[in-house]
Amino acid sequence: MLSFVVPAHNESQLIGKTVRCLHEAGATAGEPYEIVVVDDASTDDTAALAVRAGACVVHADVRHIAAARNIGARAAAGEHLLFVDADTWLSGDTALAALHAMRGGAAGGGARVRLDGPVPFYARPGVAATFGAFRLFNWTVGCFMFCTRDAFDRTGGFDERLFAAEEVAFSRAIKRVGRLELVEPAVVTSARKFRTHSLREFLRMGLGALHVGRAVRSRHRLSIWYGERRHDPGPPQVPEKGSGT
């Protein structure tokens, strides 16, 4: 069985679309599957919308992305775990490629990532540099990761000491127990953080995160990820060809 694990906090705007995409991906993969949405301390109707779209909902109150993924994985029944963020859309071809990679001996991995639209000019160098570093070091981008149940158990899952950069720790842990593989085609993830936050806010968070070791161990220094969810007007009608990894 494939288990899609989706951590979600106040995702009423997107959760229905995400779950519907995962149903399509599961059907394309042609294997039994389940969709486990971890409703992490939402104050909106994320859980109800997820159930309406056909997901199983697990409730949590941790406000912690790594912990929420671990809760979902432990509640899931599948031997193949695919972690998909609530603002990320996975195609059936990518899900099938991940399944083939695991059946071919990969302990885990991820995929190349494409944003759903252009980002402001001030963010473009940072986005390009980040995606380039992930390609260079063969790390998974956090919006989509996968692993076998055995690899999850052997690594202990996601490092709950981290509120950010947990995907880097995940990549390193997977490489210690087996092969990490990045598959095609790319997944599409939302650029909403750039659409809903200003340059000043990014600079403020960046200054607060100068000591990386301390910053990723506290949600209070990561307001763009853990602050109040803002309504996203969505990408422009005609998206540009953007950067991807």
C-alpha positions in Angstrom: 0.0 0.0 0.0 1.0 3.6 -0.7 0.4 6.0 2.2 0.3 9.7 1.4 0.9 11.7 4.5 -0.1 15.4 4.5 0.7 17.7 7.4 -1.8 20.5 7.5 -2.4 23.6 9.6 -5.2 26.0 8.6 -5.1 24.8 5.0 -8.8 25.2 4.2 -7.9 27.1 1.0 -5.9 24.3 -0.5 -6.5 21.0 1.3 -9.4 19.9 -1.0 -7.4 20.4 -4.1 -4.4 18.6 -2.6 -6.4 15.6 -1.6 -8.1 15.3 -5.0 -4.7 15.4 -6.7 -3.5 12.6 -4.4 -6.5 10.5 -5.3 -5.6 10.9 -8.9 -2.0 10.1 -8.2 -3.0 6.9 -6.3 -5.3 5.8 -9.1 -2.5 6.4 -11.6 -0.1 4.3 -9.6 -2.5 1.5 -9.7 -1.8 0.3 -6.1 -4.0 0.3 -3.0 -3.5 3.7 -1.3 -4.6 5.8 1.6 -4.4 9.6 2.3 -3.6 10.5 5.9 -4.0 14.2 6.6 -2.5 15.3 9.9 -4.6 18.2 11.1 -2.1 20.0 13.3 -3.9 22.5 15.6 -6.0 24.0 12.8 -8.6 26.6 13.8 -10.4 26.5 10.5 -12.3 23.7 8.7 -9.2 21.9 7.3 -10.2 18.6 8.9 -13.8 18.7 7.6 -12.7 19.6 4.1 -10.1 16.8 4.1 -12.7 14.2 5.1 -15.1 15.5 2.5 -12.4 15.1 -0.1 -11.8 11.5 0.9 -8.9 11.6 3.3 -8.4 10.0 6.7 -7.8 12.7 9.3 -5.5 12.3 12.3 -5.6 15.2 14.8 -2.5 16.6 16.4 -1.6 19.7 18.5 2.1 20.1 18.0 2.6 22.9 15.5 5.7 21.2 14.3 6.2 20.0 10.7 8.6 17.2 11.6 6.4 15.9 14.4 3.3 16.1 12.3 4.8 14.0 9.6 5.9 11.4 12.2 2.4 11.2 13.6 1.0 10.7 10.2 3.5 8.0 9.3 2.9 6.1 12.5 -0.9 6.2 11.9 -0.5 5.0 8.3 -0.7 1.4 7.2 1.4 1.5 4.0 4.9 0.1 3.4 5.7 3.0 1.1 5.4 6.5 2.6 5.0 9.6 0.5 5.1 12.9 2.4 3.3 15.7 0.5 2.9 19.2 1.9 -0.6 20.6 1.8 0.4 23.3 -0.8 2.0 20.8 -3.1 0.5 18.9 -6.1 1.9 15.5 -6.9 1.2 13.9 -10.3 0.5 10.2 -10.8 3.7 9.8 -12.8 5.8 11.1 -10.0 4.0 8.9 -7.4 4.6 5.9 -9.7 8.3 6.9 -10.2 8.7 7.0 -6.4 7.1 3.6 -6.0 9.4 2.1 -8.7 12.4 3.7 -7.0 11.6 2.1 -3.7 10.9 -1.3 -5.3 14.2 -0.9 -7.1 16.1 -0.6 -3.8 16.0 3.1 -2.9 15.5 3.7 0.8 13.9 7.1 0.0 14.1 10.3 -2.0 12.2 13.1 -3.4 11.7 14.9 -6.7 12.6 18.1 -8.6 10.3 21.0 -7.6 8.6 23.6 -9.7 6.9 26.7 -8.3 3.3 27.4 -9.3 4.2 30.9 -10.5 6.8 33.6 -10.6 8.3 35.0 -7.4 9.2 38.6 -6.6 12.5 39.9 -8.0 14.1 40.1 -4.5 13.4 36.4 -3.9 14.7 35.0 -7.2 18.4 34.8 -6.2 17.6 33.0 -3.0 15.2 30.5 -4.6 17.8 29.7 -7.3 20.6 29.3 -4.8 18.5 27.1 -2.6 17.4 24.8 -5.4 20.9 24.7 -6.7 22.3 23.6 -3.3 19.7 20.9 -3.0 20.7 19.6 -6.5 24.4 19.8 -5.7 24.1 17.8 -2.4 21.4 15.5 -3.6 18.9 16.5 -0.9 15.2 16.2 -1.0 13.1 19.4 -1.0 10.7 19.3 1.9 7.4 19.7 0.0 7.7 16.1 -1.3 9.7 13.2 0.2 9.3 9.5 0.2 10.7 6.5 2.0 10.1 2.8 2.7 8.6 1.9 6.1 11.8 0.1 6.9 13.9 3.2 6.2 11.5 5.3 8.3 11.8 2.9 11.2 15.6 2.6 10.9 16.2 6.3 10.9 13.5 7.1 13.5 11.6 9.3 11.1 11.9 13.1 11.0 14.2 14.8 13.5 11.8 16.5 16.0 14.5 18.7 17.3 14.1 20.7 14.1 11.4 23.1 13.1 13.0 23.8 9.7 15.7 22.1 7.6 14.2 18.8 8.6 14.3 17.7 5.0 18.1 18.1 5.0 18.4 15.9 8.1 16.0 13.4 6.4 18.2 13.2 3.3 21.3 12.6 5.4 19.5 9.9 7.5 18.2 8.1 4.4 21.7 8.1 2.9 23.0 6.4 6.0 20.6 3.4 5.6 20.4 3.2 1.8 20.2 4.9 -1.5 18.4 8.3 -2.0 16.9 8.8 -5.4 15.4 12.0 -6.9 12.7 11.1 -9.4 10.9 12.8 -12.3 8.7 14.6 -13.2 8.7 17.6 -10.9 6.1 18.3 -8.3 4.5 21.7 -8.3 4.5 23.6 -5.0 3.0 27.0 -4.1 5.0 30.1 -4.1 2.5 31.6 -1.6 5.1 32.5 1.0 6.5 35.0 -1.4 3.1 36.3 -2.5 1.9 36.9 1.1 5.1 38.2 2.8 7.1 41.3 2.1 10.8 41.7 1.6 11.0 43.4 5.0 9.5 40.3 6.7 12.0 38.0 4.9 14.9 40.2 6.0 13.6 40.3 9.6 13.4 36.5 9.7 16.8 36.2 8.0 18.4 38.4 10.6 16.8 36.3 13.3 18.2 33.2 11.8 21.8 34.2 11.5 22.7 31.5 14.0 21.2 28.7 11.9 21.6 26.0 14.7 19.4 27.9 17.1 17.0 29.3 14.5 15.9 25.9 13.1 15.2 24.6 16.7 12.6 27.2 17.5 9.4 28.1 15.6 9.6 31.6 17.1 12.4 32.5 14.7 10.5 31.0 11.7 7.5 33.3 11.5 7.1 32.8 7.7 6.6 29.1 8.3 4.8 29.1 11.6 3.1 32.5 11.7 -0.6 33.1 11.1 -1.7 31.6 7.7 -2.5 34.4 5.2 -4.9 34.2 2.4 -3.1 33.6 -0.9 -4.6 35.4 -3.9 -3.0 32.7 -6.1 -0.5 32.8 -8.9 -0.9 35.2 -11.9 -3.1 33.9 -14.7 -0.2 33.3 -17.0 2.7 32.0 -14.9 6.3 32.4 -16.1 8.7 29.6 -16.5 10.3 29.7 -13.1 13.3 28.0 -11.4 13.0 24.4 -10.3 15.2 21.7 -8.8 
